[in-house]
């Protein structure tokens, strides 16, 4: 669980600093980083394992959705630039 949280936090940080990430999506990544950090702190406080597992799965779903949106955004931007050429 800790490895998963570390991986998700690293991914979120990379998206936040990426200059091509649109502001509204960047804000969602920042919010996700905050939520991951809160979850991490709960793990450190020995929270209920099953509850934490559900939260990590929920965060993974959020991150996957944001990553998919980011991919779709890059595909749209590529199509727009190809059409202008």
Secondary structure as the mmCIF struct_conf table of DSSP 4:
data_model
#
loop_
_struct_conf.conf_type_id
_struct_conf.id
_struct_conf.beg_label_comp_id
_struct_conf.beg_label_asym_id
_struct_conf.beg_label_seq_id
_struct_conf.end_label_comp_id
_struct_conf.end_label_asym_id
_struct_conf.end_label_seq_id
HELX_RH_AL_P HELX_RH_AL_P1 UNK A 2 UNK A 17
TURN_TY1_P TURN_TY1_P1 UNK A 19 UNK A 20
BEND BEND1 UNK A 21 UNK A 21
HELX_RH_AL_P HELX_RH_AL_P2 UNK A 23 UNK A 44
TURN_TY1_P TURN_TY1_P2 UNK A 45 UNK A 46
HELX_RH_AL_P HELX_RH_AL_P3 UNK A 49 UNK A 84
#
